[in-house]
Amino acid sequence: MSSTAGQVIKCKAAIAWEAGKPLSIEEVEVAPPQANEVRVKILFTSLCHTDVFFWEAKGQTPVFPRILGHEASGIVESVGEGVTDVQPGDHVLPVFTGECGECAHCKSEESNMCSLLRIDPDRGVMLNDGKTRFSKDGKPIYHFLGTSTFSEYTVVHVGCLAKINPAAPLDKVCVVSCGIATGFGATVNVAKPKKGSTVAVFGLGAVGLAAAEGARVSGAARIIGVDLNPDRFEQAKKFGVTEFVNPKDYDKPVQEVIAEMTGGGVDRSIECIGNVNAMISAFECVHDGWGKAVLVGVPPKGAVFQTLPINFLCERTLTGTFYGNYKPRTDIPGVVEQYLNKELELDKFVTHEVPFSEINKAFDLMFKGEGLRCLIRMEH
């Protein structure tokens, strides 16, 4: 066991004290892991749009002060009672959703929506005792998505950790823990395009480009990228996108444009925006008889979309996916192996890098819409 096992660790963390205010790097105390918990030394983390969404807290429950971050890689520092899956020194990816292994969802081959550890953005404490493992000057600092990776050390439920091959470079595979697995899995696990098929991807951010990468790996012949930002088109070619459609260039619904381009519609579509109109377009642009649309983006609370029932009766399928249908502990190590086997490219997703002390720069880049993922290198 490490020399710090069982002791409180003092380390740096980026604290969000209130909604929309820059993160503040301060010393926090990180308590030892309790039963079924693991303390992880975070080496790399990156900024995902979900972090920004809850940092802004517009329409979400504000939970502050809080340590955000959920896309990361690290090494196990110590483990709590009852933890046998991982041990100190193991390389791990913390994941915002979990796999307890016991519930009906975990026992089902079809689901990855664990009843115990499913994503809960409003919860700022650990399940074990309803308390935080972070504190500053004796006051609790709340957790985020059970991961809180904007800290040099964090405490995570063992069910939210994927143990990975130590040969994998942690600065590359850190992006698998959220966005890349979500988009890639939406295509390969849910849409399942056949070789030579046509796929439309709505939204060419990191998740959408991961979906395109999934279509490329699956052997799709045409991958049509749909986005309102023409600056994204050139970059998307690296991810297999063959054609681009900007809905602003047309005076008719984009689903009609795509149907005309493809002789009746695409075989598969993946929506990665969370915009209701894009969801409708993604569903209505698939071919009758066999077309399948997969929703990935998270819409605003209370959002509703309308489509004609005849679209279903004409044998189109509409489905959704959560985290690309991957079970974190069971499946994510295999995605890392795909990267090591050169079946999946990850390097091209990381377009910027900053040291932890400059974490607020990553937020600036995201607001400007520059790049895909900004890697944040922890400074131990």
Secondary structure, 3 states (H helix, E strand, C coil): CCCCCCCCEEEEEEEECCCCCCCEEEEEEECCCCCCEEEEEEEEEECCHHHHHHHHCCCCCCCCCECCCCEEEEEEEEECCCCCCCCCCCEEEECCCCCCCCCHHHHCCCCCCCCCCCCCCCCCCCCCCCCCCEEECCEEEECCCCCCCCECEEEEEHHHEEECCCCCCHHHHHHHHCHHHHHHHHHHHHHCCCCCCEEEEECCCHHHHHHHHHHHHCCCCEEEEECCCCHHHHHHHHHCCCEEECHHHCCCCHHHHHHHHCCCCECEEEECCCCHHHHHHHHHCECCCCCEEEECCCCCCCCCCCCCCHHHHCCCEEEECCHHHCCHHHHHHHHHHHHHCCCCCCHHHEEEEEEHHHHHHHHHHHHHCCCCEEEEECCC
